[in-house]
Amino acid sequence: MIRSAYPHHLAITLRWKDNDVYGHVNNVEYYSFFDTVINDFLIRVGGLDIHRGGVIGLCVDSQCTFKQPLEFPGVVDAGLRCGQLGNSSVRYEIALFREGSDEPAATGRFVHVFVGRKDRVPVPVPDEIRAALEGITR
């Protein structure tokens, strides 16, 4: 996949602490980048209220394929698209790009199920979030 295949992007500045002893960004940070681009999108574009809203998204599945190392210092461009939108769930597809590269350093998926904040019972994807996700559906 190339950069243009992902309609939403977020630049994330790499931090010194992201590197591991081998001199590249540790694998666990890639999942943090996935979580960051998704939740930034849901909050800013989809109107998700993470503090007081009645609905939250729970991650039920995630996967990452590593292709090239990322290194501090730098910026990673996180590309996001909606791969599948169900009644109460969404499968996001993410790609992480190095500065100036159209080839991803990593690709992955992340599945949210939307549930009631209090009872954790699945609920339909809220209308505003659904509309935002439809805007980035491949």
Secondary structure, 3 states (H helix, E strand, C coil): CCHHHCCEEEEEECCHHHECCCCCECHHHHHHHHHHHHHHHHHHCCCCCCCCCCEEEEEEEEEEEECCCCCCCCEEEEEEEEEEECCCEEEEEEEEECCCCCCEEEEEEEEEEEEECCCCCECCCCHHHHHHHHCCEC
